[in-house]
Amino acid sequence: MDVVSIGETMVLFAPKEDGQLRYASNFSARVAGAETNTLIGLAKLGHKTGWISRVGADELGAKIIQSVRGEGVDTTYVTMDEQAPTGLFLKEQMTAKTANILYYRKGSAASRLESADIDEDYVKKAKFLYLTGITPLLSKSCEQATFVLVEMAKKHHVKIVFDPNIRKKLLTEEKQKRLLERLIGMADIVLPGSGEGRYLFGTNNSEEIADRCLHLGARLTVVKLGEKGAYYKSTEQSGYVAPFPVKEVVDPIGAGDGFAAGVLSGLLDGLAIEEAVGRGCAIGAFVTQVHGDIEGLPSRQTLHAFQQNGEDVNR
């Protein structure tokens, strides 16, 4: 196993026309979750990935498992919970660049994740444990499960990668911000965005964000800078990586998850840090050209063509 992760995946209902939801009649239903987006991105590149979670014992839960498993992610440790529903969320697209996201996840099956859902033998086989800042904020039991997972990873020398992936609707107390800082300090690699750095540390300066993460205990920080590329810093080296230009950004949602998949894939392939971050930038750019969280995640062949020529079509 290359990468294991834990977290909630929901079904996204998006109207097929822009405007207020009250006037929408036709919706698409897509599977979306930060952790599974990254795992699927890795699976499409040929890496072995596994997902730990809960979904409801309902049709939406069945849809999620079918979709994630169908993309090549192991779902052995995804439980269908008879006592709670699958979470869902709605996207209200007001204009081409303005959207409202409405979550219906309180009391969801995934919010009932607990330490008993984690098999230590499964975790210790992985090379990397990938975590986001979403999961520990879903509930107290999710918080406890996250830290149990971290301790298991450390015990078995599994490298921990942490993407804060801040959801402000989940951050209701100052102590929750401290929780994220604690996870940064326990991780080997941290992948914050510049906006997340501003929220956590009061600065959007990439070098200052990296320094703060390293000071907390991380060994490598890669700061996502969107259309400006990325900045990385470890105790031994640092540098900026140029972005991959795209003609048109169709949908920026999922770019950060694709970036994480690219960085992890590069490290799994033994690339130098700068090259791994470059792969992250390439995938992050590529997925913005397609609607949906996972629909734009490339195969290895497509990624190679895009990195070489900036093209996403074989001719």
Order of alpha helices (4+ residues) and beta strands (2+ residues): beta-beta-beta-alpha-beta-alpha-beta-beta-beta-alpha-beta-alpha-beta-alpha-beta-alpha-alpha-beta-beta-beta-alpha-alpha-alpha
